[in-house]
Amino acid sequence: MALVLTGTVVTFDEDHRVLDPGVVYVGDDGRLAAVRSAAQDAPAGFASAPRVDTGALILPGLIDLHNHLTYNTLPLWEAAGVPYPHHDRWVDEDRPPDYSTTVTWPAKVLARAAPEALIKYVEVKALVGGTTSIQGAPVATRPVDGWLLRIIDNERLPAGRDMVMTAALQLDAEELREVRAPKLDGTRLLIYHVAEGRAGSIVRREFEELEPCWRPGLIGVHGTALTGADFARWQDAVRAINPAERATLVWSPFSNYWLYHESTDVVAADRKGLRIALGSDWAPSGTKHVLGELKVADAVNQHRLGGRFSDRELCDMVTANPGDALATAWGPQVGRLARGSAADLLVLARHAPDADPYRNLIDATERHVRLVLVRGRPFYGTPALMTAAGATHTDPITVAGLRRRVAVRQPDRADAQLDWPGVRRALERVRADPVAAWRAAQDALASWGGPLDDPDAPLVLFGDMPEGDVGAFAAAGEVPSGLVIPPLDTLTHDAAFLAAVARAGVPELRHLAERYP
């Protein structure tokens, strides 16, 4: 339905206008019909639309440009042997706790036995941090297009075709040169993990192999082993094709420091003109959502980078910057509030009245998220705002000790019938007896008997990260008999999460606890 929201509108448009008071007009097509100051007249067609005075900040929904959804029910992986030299080493079985039994098998069993519940749980986890678009769809028998969020990998906006290629694992040089590079024709994207490791490690060669793809539309994830000279070459190659374009780098500082005790040289990347976005990575080595990652970036900026980035520039990393990067395939749809863009909105309490809106966003926690709309529909928020925005089929949920409502069940979709209590029950059933749940899922798949790419085939999810040594169990279609699936990762940066961070003793991460009093 059409909807009118009033409050302090933080547009993130080209001029970074802040309209106070401002009004956002949400059309019944899921797009913004207008973004105006309160003194301006309403556009035609909104005379009878519900009008909601939020008394808060209205911002673009946050964009998480690097994640791996299959694994986001898991807690932080407190691995021994860190820092690792690069991404190929953290699957080593001689470094307990065992990667395959701590990460691979729990995710594998939950994904196979409770796929709808898994995806919905991790979507809610992102929603409570104000995320509306997220990258990192699982490999699946059919595309998971997002019951709640926009899942960037599979989103078909606006042309009705999937224009986003992704690869978390390394592709061979021939695939990059012969298949992926020709598709980067100015209309498609390639989101690609590259050179994830410590400076000077062998993974830098991945960047050289990627050279045919140094084109507009390449979004490089991590790049922790890259130098200023590498960033310059990449940016120069992009601008040689299109002088108006910028290379895009996705920064995940928490995960970088957790695994490698180093992070991407984002100052060098910024100096060379690259566009920088943030991604929260995955639960085993990341923050709960990109609102949490923003705090890590801010702490690193203050304590390691000499305040290189302003508050506004940091906030651009979760709004305008990823939105502009996605515009190659999507057009100017997300990340900025303007007429015609997607009605993906975050309503955030103005919890620090003396601070500007950008510092308010950086310092906000899950407690301050008041309402989240995706495609113009309210999916999460306070009971009052969810009711006022016309939300239906909602369930109560407690987040950081506060009452909220969440819309998880989709009555109009046969593949999305679980509500929030049903999501939790389904996941807990699998945790209670992983072996039985796995076998039941295997039997259901066998009884189908048809091709897995059939639209009516059972939904089956597969991980997109290294598996480590899964041994003979996987070959036999079985799971380790003593497998224990850990409790579901909590939705917020709570005391248990912060205690794990403290145990790790990584200096660059110790400031995170200060952000969650």
N, C-alpha and C positions, 0 to 999 in steps of 0.2 A: 504494500500500500504506500501511497504518498505520505511523507512525513516531514515535519519542520522541526529542526533542532536549533535552539538559541543558546548562546554562551560566548565565551572568548574563542574565536575561530583562529587557529594557527594554521595558515594555509600551506606553508612550504611551497608556495608558487615561486615564479622567477624572481619576484620582488620580496619574497618572504614577508608578505603582509600579515599583520596580526589585527583582526577585526574585533574590537572590544567596545561595545557588544557587537556580535555578528550573528548571522543566520545562515544555516545550511539547509537547502531545499532538496530533499531526497525524492526523486521521481519513482513512480510505481514500476519503472523499468529497471530499477536497481542502479541507476546512474544519478549523478548530481545535476539537478536542473538549474541551480544557481548557487553561488556563494556570495553573500552580500553583507554590507553593514546593516545594522538594525534600522538605520534611518532611511534606507532605500525601500521602495515598494516591492512587494512580493511578485514573482513571475506569475503569469496566467496559470490557472488550474490548481492553485493551492488554497483557495478561499476556505474550503471545508476540510483541509488536511489536518490531522492531529498536530498540535503544536506543543512541544516539550521544552520547557525551560530547564536546561541541565544545571545551570549555576556553576559550570565547570569549563575546562578546556575541551575544545573539539579539534581533533587532529586527524591526519590520515592514519589508517590502521598501519601497524608496524609490519615490516617485511623482513623475513628471516631468509637470507639468500644462501644459507649453507646448513643443511641438516641431514639426518638419516633417521626417518621416522620409525623404522622397524625396531629400533633399539631403545626407544625413549620411555619404556616402562622400567628400565634398569637403573640401579643407583650408580654413583660414581665408582669407577673401577680403580681401586687403590693398588695398582700394580707395583711390584718390586722392580728394581733395576732401572728406574728412571734416573736421569733423562735418557731416552732412547736416541740413537743417532738419526733415525729416519723411520718412516711409516712401515717399512718391511720388517722391522725388528720387534715391534711390540706383540707379534703373534708367537714369538719364541716360547716353546714349552718348558725351557729350563729356567724360566723366570716366573715363579709363582707370585700371586695367584694365577692359576691356569686360565689363559685367555679363552680357550674353547669352552670350558665348563662355566666360566664366569660371565662371558659375553655371548659367544656364538650360540651355544645350545639353549639357554633360556630364551633368547630372542627367536630362535628357530622354532621352538615348540609353541610359544605363544602365537607366532605368526601363522603357523599351520593350523593350530587348534581353535584359535579365537580371532580370526582376522578382522572382522568388523569391530569387535570390542577393542582390539589393540589400536586400530587407527583412530577410533573415536576418543579413546583415552588420551592419546598423545595430541590430538587436536584440541581437546579441552585444556590440556596442560599449556599449550601455546596460547589459547584464547585468554586465559587468566592473566597473561602478560601482555595483552593488547595486540597480539599478532593476528593479522588477517590473511597474509600470504606467506607460504612457507615452501622451501625447496627441499627435496629429499624423499620423493615418493619411493615406496618399496617396489622392487621388481614384482610383478603380479601377473596372474592369469588374465586379468583384464585391468585396464587403467583405473587406478583409484583417483577419482577426480575431485575428491574433497566433499565430505558430507557437511562439514562446518566451514572449513577454511578454503581458500584458493590454494591448491597444491600446484606449484609453479611448473613442475615437470610435465603435468598432464592438462593444465588449463588451456582451453581452446578459445581464448579471448584475444582479439575480437573476430578473427576471420573464420572461426569454426574448424580450424585445423591445428594440430599440435605442432608448434614451431620451436619447441625447446628440446634440444638434445642435452643429455647429461652423461657423465661418466665419473664415478667415484674411484674406480680401479683403473690402472693404467692401460691404455690401448697401445697396440703396436704401431710402429712408425708408418707402416703401409696403410693401416686403417685411418690414421690421422691425415695422411697426405692424400689418399685416393678417395676416401669416403666422406670424412667430416669436413675437411677444408673446402671442397667445392660447394657444400651446402651453406657455408657462411657467405651468403650472397647479399647481405644487407637486410634480409627478412627473417633470418633464423638466429638462434642463440646456441652456443655450446657452453655449458657450465661444467668445468673440468678441474679436477684436483691435480695440482702440479707442484713438484719440488717441496713436498712436505717433510721437512727434517731440519736438522741443525745446519748452520752456515758451514759451507765447505764440504758437506756430505755428498755422497755419490748421486743423490736424487736430483741434484741440479741438472743432470743430463736430460731429465724429463722435459725441461724447458726447451732445450735445443731440439728435441724430437718433436716438440709442439710447434716449431717455427712455421710450418705451412698454414697453421691456424691463427697466426698472429694477425687477425683480421677483425673488423668491426663485428660485434656479436660474440666474441670470445669473452667469457667471464672466468677468470682464473681464481681458484680457491686455494688458500694458504700461501703458497709462494714463499715459505719461510726461509728457504735456502737461497733465495735470489738476492742480487745486489742492485745498487743504484744503476749500474751499467746495463743490467738485464732489463730493468724497468724502462730505461731510456730506449733500448732497442725495440721493445714491445710497443711502446707508445709511438715511436717514430714509424713503425710498420703500419700501425692502424691509421695514423694520420696521412700516410702516403696514399692510402686508398680513399679516405674520406677526411678532409681537413677539419671537419666539424665534429668528428667522433673522438671519444676517449676510451682507452683501455679500462677495463673494470677488474679490480682486485677485491676478493672477499677475505676479510680479516676475522679470525676467530681467536682472540688473544687468550681466553681461558684455556681452551684445549691445547693451544701451542705451549703455554707455560706448564700445563699439567703433564704433558707427555715429553716435552723437549727442553723445558726450562729456558726457552728462547721464543721469540715471536717475530712475525714479519716486520721488515724494516719499512713501516708505513710512512715514516717521515721521508725516506728516499723516494718511495712511490709517489707521495704527494708532490714532492719537488719536481718530479719528472712529468707531472700532469695527469697521473692516473686518477680515476674515480674510485673511491673506497666505500665499500659497503660492509656491513657486519653480518655474521652468521653465528648462531649459538652452537653449531656442530651437534654432536649426539650426547645423550645422557651419560655414557660411560666416561667421557672426558670433557663435558661441557656444562654450561649453565642450563637452567630450566627452560629458558626462553630468551628471546632477543632483548627484552627489557632488562633482564639480568646481565646479558652480555654488554649492554650499553654502559653499565656501571663499571665493569672490568675495563672497558676501553677508556672510560673517564679516569679511573685510578691510574692506569698505565700512562695516560696522557699527562696527568699531574705529576707523577712521581718518577717517570722514566723518560718522557719525551719533552720535558720542559714547557708543557702547555702549548705545544705546537698547534693543536686544534682548538678552536673556540667551541663553546657550548653548542652554538647553532650548527657548526660543521659536524660535531659528533652526532647530533640528532638527525642531520641529513643522511648519515650512514645507515639509518634504519627506516628512512622515508624516501626523500627525493632521490638520493643516489641510486639505491636499488631500483626504484621506479623508473628512473631514466635509463638504467641498464636494460631493463625489461622492455622498454619502449621500442627497441629494435624489432621485437616480435609482436608486442601487444599494442603498440601505440601508446600515447600518454594516458594510461588508464589508472595507474596506482601510484601512491607515494606523494601526490600533490592534490590539494583540494581546488578544483576548478570546474567550471561548467562542462558537462559531458564526461567527466572522469567517473570511475567506478565509485559507488557509494560504500566504500570500505572505510569505516570510521572508528576512532577510539575516543571515548569520552573519559577524561581523566580529571580527578579532583585537583583543584588548585590548592595543594596542601601547603605550599610555602608562598603566602601572598606577597611577600616582599621580593621574591625572585622572579626573573622573567620566565616565559613559558618553556624555554629550552632547558633551563636548570630544573624547572618543575618536572619535566619529562625524565631527565637524567636521574633525579633523586627519587622518582616515584617507585613504589613497590606494588606488589599485587593488591595490597590494601586500597590503593588509590584508583584502581581501574573501576569505573562506574558503569560503562556500557560499551559493547563491541558490536558493530554491525558489519556484516559481510554481504555484498550484493544487495545492500539496502535492507537486509533482514536482521533483526536483533537476535543474537545467539547467546550472549552472556551479559550479565550486569546485575545491578541491585534490583531487588524485587519491584521497587517503585518505578524505576526507569524502564525495566523490561515490560511491565504492564502498560505504561504510558506509550511505549514504542510499538505496542501491538503484538508482543511475543505470544506465541501459543505453544502448547505441548511442552511446557518447561518443567524442570525438576529442581528441587532445592539442592544446593551444594554449599558447603562451608569452605571458605578460602581465607587463610590467615586469620581464622577466628571470626570471620564476618559472614553474614547471610547473603547469598547470591542465588540467582536462578540461571539455569543453562538449558538451552534447547538442543537436545541431542537426537531425539527420535524424529524421523522424517516420515510422516504418515503417507505422503505421496510417493515414497520410494520403497519398493519391495525389498531392497537390499540394505535398508537403513532403519530397521524396526526396533533396534535396541534403544532403550532409554538409559539415563545415567546409572540408576541402580542395576539395570540389566548388564551394562558394560562392566561394572565392578564384579558382579556375580560371575559373569562368564570368565573373566580373567582369574578370579580366585579359584574357580573350579579346576582350571588348568594347573594352577600352582599347587593345589591340594594333591593331585596325582598326575604328574607330567607324563608318565609312561602310558597310563590308560588314555589320557587325552590325545596323545600323539597317535596311538593305535586306532582310536575312534576316527580321527581325522584321516588317517591313511585308508581306513576301510571305506569311508565316505567317498574319498577320491577314487578308490578302485571300483566302487559300485557305479560311479558315473560312467566310466567306460568310454566316454567320447573324447574328442580332442580338447586340450586345455585352453585353446584359443577360441573356443565356442563362447558366445556371449552368455549362454546359460550354464556354463561350467561353474563348478564351485570356486569361490574366491580363495586363492592360495597366494600367500605372500612369501617372498624370498628376500633375504638380506642383500645389501649392496656393498658390504664391507668384507675384508679378508676373514676367512673362517678359522684359520689356524689348523691344527691337527685334529680333525673330527674323527679320525680313525675308522675302524671297521664298522662301527655302529651306523654311520651314514650310508656306507656302501650296502649294508644289509637292511636299510630302511628302519632302523631302530634307534633308540636313544639310550644313553648311559643309564643303567638301572638305578643308580644312586643320585640321579640329577636332582638338584635343589634349585628351584626358581626363587630368587629373592623377593621380598615384599615389593609391591608396586612403588616405584619412585614417587615421592610426594609432588604435589603441584607447585609448591612454593620453595623459596630458598630458606628452609627452616633450620632449626638448631642442629639437626643431624647432618645436613648438607654442609653447614659452616664448620662443624666439628671435623668432618672429613677433610675439608680444605685446610684447616689448621694443622691436622696431622701430617699433611703433605709437606708443610714447611717451605713452600715456594714463596720467596719474598714478594714477588709481584702480585700474588693473590691474597696476601694477608689483609689487604685493605678492604676486601669485599665484605668482611663481617661488619665493618663500620657503616655500611650502607643498609644493613638490615637490623636496626636496633630492636 
